[in-house]
Amino acid sequence: MVSQNMKRESGRKVQKGNIGAAKAIADVIRTCLGPRAMMKMLLDPMGGIVMTNDGNAILREIQVQHPAAKSMIEISRTQDEEVGDGTTSVIILAGEMLSVAEQFLEQQMHPTVIISAYRHALDDMLDMLKDISTPVDVNDRAQMLKIINSAICTKALSRWSTMACNIALDAVRTVELEEHGRKEINIKLYAKVEKTDIEITREEDFSRILQMEEEYIQTICEDIIRLKPDLIFTEKGISDLAQHYLMKANITAIRRVRKTDNNRISRACGARIASRTDELREEDVGTGAGLFEIKKIGDEYFTFVTECKDPKACTILLRGASKEILAEVERNLQDAMQVCRNVLLDPSLLPGGGAVEMAVSKRLMERSKTLTGVEQWPYRAVAQALEVIPRTLIQNCGASTIRVLTSLRAKHTLEACASWGVNGETGTLADMMELGICEPLAVKAQTYKTAVETAILLLRIDDIVSGIKKKGDDQAGGGQGAE
C-alpha cells in the first residue's frame, strides 16, 4: 500500500515534464556556445559571484528542483570528468534530442522504439566521426598550438591565447609519461593520524620526556643528514630543534607542504616520498632539481624549484586583477590542457563550427532511407537534432538563422565540403580546417555518447514517486497494511 503522503506522476505527464525540464536547462546555457558566447553571472548562497561562460562551471553552481533536470546535469558533467570539455554541447544536444522525440510520444509511439532508433543512430554516428576525422602530428608544435587555440578562442582567456596555449602545451608535455607502451597524462594534482597520550606523575618524568623528545629529533635529523641532501620537504611541521640540527648541516627544510604539492615536487625532482626517516636510502634523494629560490610576488612569498633535468610535474602560476577573473582564467586553462591531453592520447581531429554535425546529419539522413518500419522516423529525428549546434552558433553571433543554415545544408550536398561550418565571429560559412577551428575526435565522440545516453535515460522514465516518510513508518514494517 502506498502512503497517502506520496505524490505520484506517471505516463505522458512525466515524459512531457522531463522533456520540458531538459529544454529549460538547455536554454540556460544555449548562449554559452561559440566565440560570441554570452557570460552568466551566478550568485552562490554565501553571496559570492561567479562570472563564466563555461558550461560545466554553470551547471556546478545552479540549483534545480526537477529530478530529470538534476539527472541531466549530473550525467552531462561526467563529460568534463571524461574528456574535460564539451559540456555545453552535451546539454544542448540532449535537450534537442528529447525535444524531437516529443512528437513521436504524442503519436503514441512507445519510448522503447525511439530508444532503439537512438542507439542505432549513435553507433552510426561514431563510425561516421572516424571516417570524417583526420590524423594529427602531435610533434608539430605549431599545429598543436592551433588546436588548443581553437578550444579557448571562445573563452575569456582568448585575450592572452598565445601565452595560454604555450603554457598548456608545455604543462601537458611535462607531465606526459610513457611506460611499457602505455601513455599516461594525469593533469590533475598527484595526502594516518596517530593519537597517543602519556601520564605524568612526577616532575622527573617531565624532564625525561623532554630528553626523549630531543633524542628522537636528533635521531631523525641524523638519518636525514647521513644522505647529505641540500633541501628537504615535509608535509608535517618541523620543530626549532630539528631546524637547528639541519641548518648546522647546511640543509634547508620546507615544512607543511600539501600532499598534492609534495607529489608534484617528487615527480619534478625524481625523488621518492618516504614515510619514515629510518627507511631513507641514497636513491630516494631527488637529484633532478637545478635551482631552489624564494621570490616575493605581490604580497606573497613563493618557493620555486626550477631548472629540473626531466621533470614529470609542473606548477602554473596565475596572476590577475581580481579573484573572479583568476577563477575564470583557471577554468579556461584547464580546458586548454584537457584538449591538449585528448589530442596526445588520440591524435585525430574533426572540423569545428558545426561542420561535423552537418556532415553527420546529412549521412544519417541518407542512411535513414534504407531503414524500414517506424524506427526510421526517430532515426531521422536524430539527424535533425544535430543541426541544433550550427543553428545555435548562428543565433549567438546575430546572423540570420534560416538563411545561413539553409546555405550550409546546400554546401554539404557538394563533394569534399564536409569541413564547412559556421564562422562563429561573423555568422558566415567557411572551411573550418582553413580557419584552424577543430576539435579532438575523443571529445566529439564522448559528447555524442553522453548526449544520446542522457536523452535515452530520461525517455525511459515513466513514473515519478515522491513523498515524505512519516515518523514511525519504519517501525510499522510488519503491521497491518504492510502488504
C-alpha positions, 0 to 999 in steps of 0.5 A, a space after each residue: 500500500 502506498 502512503 497517502 503522503 506520496 505524490 505520484 506522476 506517471 505516463 505522458 505527464 512525466 515524459 512531457 515534464 522531463 522533456 520540458 525540464 531538459 529544454 529549460 536547462 538547455 536554454 540556460 546555457 544555449 548562449 554559452 556556445 561559440 566565440 560570441 558566447 554570452 557570460 552568466 553571472 551566478 550568485 552562490 548562497 554565501 553571496 559570492 559571484 561567479 562570472 563564466 561562460 563555461 558550461 560545466 562551471 554553470 551547471 556546478 553552481 545552479 540549483 534545480 528542483 526537477 529530478 530529470 533536470 538534476 539527472 541531466 546535469 549530473 550525467 552531462 558533467 561526467 563529460 568534463 570528468 571524461 574528456 574535460 570539455 564539451 559540456 555545453 554541447 552535451 546539454 544542448 544536444 540532449 535537450 534537442 534530442 528529447 525535444 524531437 522525440 516529443 512528437 513521436 510520444 504524442 503519436 503514441 509511439 512507445 519510448 522503447 522504439 525511439 530508444 532503439 532508433 537512438 542507439 542505432 543512430 549513435 553507433 552510426 554516428 561514431 563510425 561516421 566521426 572516424 571516417 570524417 576525422 583526420 590524423 594529427 602530428 602531435 610533434 608539430 608544435 605549431 599545429 598543436 598550438 592551433 588546436 588548443 587555440 581553437 578550444 579557448 578562442 571562445 573563452 575569456 582567456 582568448 585575450 592572452 591565447 598565445 601565452 595560454 596555449 604555450 603554457 598548456 602545451 608545455 604543462 601537458 608535455 611535462 607531465 606526459 609519461 610513457 611506460 611499457 607502451 602505455 601513455 599516461 597524462 594525469 593533469 590533475 594534482 598527484 595526502 594516518 593520524 596517530 593519537 597517543 597520550 602519556 601520564 605524568 606523575 612526577 616532575 622527573 618524568 617531565 624532564 625525561 620526556 623532554 630528553 626523549 623528545 630531543 633524542 628522537 629529533 636528533 635521531 631523525 635529523 641524523 638519518 636525514 643528514 647521513 644522505 647529505 641532501 641540500 633541501 628537504 620537504 615535509 608535509 608535517 611541521 618541523 620543530 626549532 630543534 630539528 631546524 637547528 640540527 639541519 641548518 648546522 648541516 647546511 640543509 634547508 627544510 620546507 615544512 607543511 607542504 600539501 600532499 598534492 604539492 609534495 607529489 608534484 615536487 617528487 615527480 619534478 625532482 625524481 625523488 621518492 616520498 618516504 614515510 619514515 626517516 629510518 627507511 631513507 636510502 641514497 636513491 630516494 634523494 631527488 637529484 633532478 632539481 637545478 635551482 631552489 629560490 624564494 621570490 616575493 610576488 605581490 604580497 606573497 612569498 613563493 618557493 620555486 624549484 626550477 631548472 629540473 633535468 626531466 621533470 614529470 610535474 609542473 606548477 602554473 602560476 596565475 596572476 590577475 586583477 581580481 579573484 573572479 577573473 583568476 577563477 575564470 582564467 583557471 577554468 579556461 586553462 584547464 580546458 586548454 590542457 584537457 584538449 591538449 591531453 585528448 589530442 596526445 592520447 588520440 591524435 585525430 581531429 574533426 572540423 569545428 563550427 558545426 561542420 561535423 554535425 552537418 556532415 553527420 546529419 546529412 549521412 544519417 539522413 541518407 542512411 535513414 532511407 534504407 531503414 524500414 518500419 517506424 524506427 526510421 522516423 526517430 532515426 531521422 529525428 536524430 539527424 535533425 537534432 544535430 543541426 541544433 549546434 550550427 543553428 545555435 552558433 548562428 543565433 549567438 553571433 546575430 546572423 540570420 538563422 534560416 538563411 545561413 543554415 539553409 546555405 550550409 545544408 546546400 554546401 554539404 550536398 557538394 563533394 569534399 565540403 564536409 569541413 564547412 561550418 559556421 564562422 562563429 565571429 561573423 555568422 558566415 560559412 567557411 572551411 573550418 580546417 582553413 580557419 584552424 577551428 577543430 576539435 579532438 575526435 575523443 571529445 566529439 565522440 564522448 559528447 555524442 555518447 553522453 548526449 544520446 545516453 542522457 536523452 535515452 535515460 530520461 525517455 525511459 522514465 515513466 513514473 515519478 514517486 515522491 513523498 515524505 516518510 512519516 515518523 514511525 513508518 519504519 517501525 510499522 514494517 510488519 503491521 497491518 497494511 504492510 502488504 
